Amino acid sequence: EYSKKGYEVSTKLIFYTVKRIDDFRDSKLSKRLGALPKDYVHYFERVRFGNHKPFAVQYSYVTKDIIPNIPISCLKSSIYSYIENTLNFTIGDGSSQLLVVLPPDDIALLLNIPKTEPVVYITHISRLSNRVVFEYTESFIKYDNFSIFYSNKR
């Protein structure tokens, strides 16, 4: 979306690991991913930049049963491109919840904003075209260039 607005988009990988779901402090993570607590996930933290300025911090969990391996190079660019073009999966729909919140201290620091500046907090579940959940992401996005298109289907 930022590329479409004319931004040069880049990504900085902050952290990556593979862990069991029950090793995280999120008791709802297993349900969100449709996986068992003993299942493994790729977990990574990234900062997204537009024209070399941070605009989002993302914490992502990708189920290892569905996406067994993720090259580090993909985490520094587009994991979706890797999933679709290399693994030949088709990404389907997703579900998101958006809130406007004050950023935690670490998020404010990474986004280079005051702790009193609101951010858009989005939780998002991504599914493949066969409706299987493969990803849960929490994003903190600067509000100043954020927009969303919403379509309601019955």
C-alpha positions as CSV (number, residue, x, y, z in Angstrom):
1,E,0.0,0.0,0.0
2,Y,2.8,2.4,0.8
3,S,4.5,1.5,-2.5
4,K,1.3,2.5,-4.4
5,K,1.5,5.9,-2.6
6,G,5.0,6.4,-4.1
7,Y,7.1,5.5,-1.1
8,E,10.3,3.5,-1.3
9,V,9.4,0.7,1.1
10,S,12.0,-1.2,3.1
11,T,12.1,-3.5,6.1
12,K,14.4,-4.0,9.0
13,L,14.3,-7.4,10.7
14,I,14.8,-6.9,14.4
15,F,14.3,-10.5,15.7
16,Y,13.6,-14.0,14.4
17,T,13.1,-17.3,16.1
18,V,11.1,-20.6,15.9
19,K,9.2,-21.4,19.1
20,R,6.3,-23.5,20.3
21,I,3.1,-21.6,20.6
22,D,2.8,-22.3,24.3
23,D,6.2,-20.6,24.9
24,F,4.5,-17.3,24.2
25,R,2.6,-15.4,26.9
26,D,-0.5,-15.1,24.7
27,S,-3.0,-17.7,25.8
28,K,-5.2,-16.9,22.7
29,L,-2.4,-17.4,20.1
30,S,-3.2,-21.1,19.5
31,K,-6.8,-20.3,18.8
32,R,-6.0,-17.4,16.5
33,L,-3.7,-19.6,14.4
34,G,-6.0,-22.7,14.6
35,A,-3.1,-24.7,15.8
36,L,-2.2,-26.7,18.9
37,P,-0.2,-25.1,21.8
38,K,2.6,-27.6,21.1
39,D,2.9,-26.6,17.5
40,Y,5.8,-24.4,16.3
41,V,5.7,-21.0,14.7
42,H,8.1,-18.7,13.0
43,Y,8.1,-15.5,15.1
44,F,9.6,-12.3,13.8
45,E,9.7,-8.6,14.6
46,R,10.2,-6.1,11.9
47,V,10.2,-2.3,11.4
48,R,8.7,-1.1,8.1
49,F,10.0,2.1,6.5
50,G,8.7,4.4,3.8
51,N,11.3,6.7,2.3
52,H,13.7,5.6,5.1
53,K,11.3,6.8,7.8
54,P,9.7,4.2,10.1
55,F,5.9,3.9,9.7
56,A,5.1,0.5,11.3
57,V,6.3,-2.1,13.7
58,Q,5.1,-5.7,13.2
59,Y,5.1,-8.8,15.3
60,S,4.3,-11.9,13.2
61,Y,3.6,-15.5,13.9
62,V,3.6,-17.9,11.0
63,T,2.6,-21.6,11.5
64,K,5.6,-23.9,10.8
65,D,3.3,-26.8,9.7
66,I,2.0,-24.8,6.8
67,I,5.1,-22.7,6.0
68,P,8.0,-25.0,7.1
69,N,10.9,-22.7,6.2
70,I,11.2,-19.0,5.7
71,P,14.5,-17.6,4.3
72,I,15.8,-14.6,6.4
73,S,16.0,-12.6,3.1
74,C,12.2,-12.9,2.8
75,L,11.8,-11.5,6.3
76,K,13.7,-8.4,5.2
77,S,11.4,-7.9,2.2
78,S,8.1,-9.6,1.4
79,I,7.1,-12.8,3.0
80,Y,3.9,-12.8,1.0
81,S,5.9,-12.7,-2.3
82,Y,7.8,-15.8,-1.0
83,I,4.7,-17.6,-0.1
84,E,3.0,-17.0,-3.5
85,N,5.9,-17.0,-5.9
86,T,8.2,-19.6,-4.4
87,L,5.9,-21.9,-2.5
88,N,3.1,-21.4,-5.0
89,F,0.4,-20.9,-2.4
90,T,-2.4,-18.5,-3.0
91,I,-3.1,-16.1,-0.2
92,G,-6.8,-15.7,0.4
93,D,-8.6,-13.4,2.8
94,G,-7.9,-12.1,6.3
95,S,-9.6,-10.7,9.3
96,S,-8.4,-7.5,11.1
97,Q,-9.3,-5.5,14.2
98,L,-8.2,-1.9,14.3
99,L,-7.8,0.2,17.4
100,V,-6.2,3.6,18.1
101,V,-3.9,3.4,21.1
102,L,-1.0,5.1,22.8
103,P,2.2,3.3,21.9
104,P,4.1,1.2,24.4
105,D,7.5,2.7,25.1
106,D,9.5,0.3,22.8
107,I,7.1,1.0,19.9
108,A,7.4,4.8,20.3
109,L,11.1,4.5,20.3
110,L,11.2,2.3,17.1
111,L,8.7,4.6,15.3
112,N,10.6,7.7,16.5
113,I,7.5,9.3,18.0
114,P,6.5,10.7,21.4
115,K,4.8,8.3,23.7
116,T,1.8,10.6,23.6
117,E,1.2,10.3,19.9
118,P,-1.5,7.7,19.0
119,V,-0.8,4.8,16.7
120,V,-3.1,2.5,14.8
121,Y,-2.9,-1.0,16.4
122,I,-4.0,-3.8,14.1
123,T,-4.4,-7.5,14.8
124,H,-4.6,-9.5,11.6
125,I,-5.2,-13.1,10.8
126,S,-4.2,-14.2,7.2
127,R,-5.6,-17.3,5.4
128,L,-4.6,-19.2,2.3
129,S,-7.2,-19.6,-0.5
130,N,-8.2,-22.9,1.1
131,R,-9.2,-21.0,4.2
132,V,-6.3,-22.3,6.3
133,V,-4.9,-19.8,8.7
134,F,-1.1,-19.4,8.3
135,E,-0.3,-16.0,10.0
136,Y,-1.2,-13.8,12.9
137,T,0.3,-10.3,13.0
138,E,0.1,-7.4,15.4
139,S,1.1,-4.0,13.8
140,F,1.6,-0.6,15.3
141,I,1.3,2.0,12.5
142,K,1.9,5.7,12.6
143,Y,-1.4,7.5,12.1
144,D,-0.2,10.3,9.8
145,N,-0.2,8.4,6.6
146,F,-2.6,5.6,7.5
147,S,-5.8,4.9,5.5
148,I,-8.0,2.0,5.0
149,F,-10.5,0.9,2.4
150,Y,-13.4,-1.0,3.9
151,S,-15.9,-3.2,1.9
152,N,-18.7,-4.9,3.6
153,K,-20.0,-8.1,1.9
154,R,-23.1,-9.9,2.8
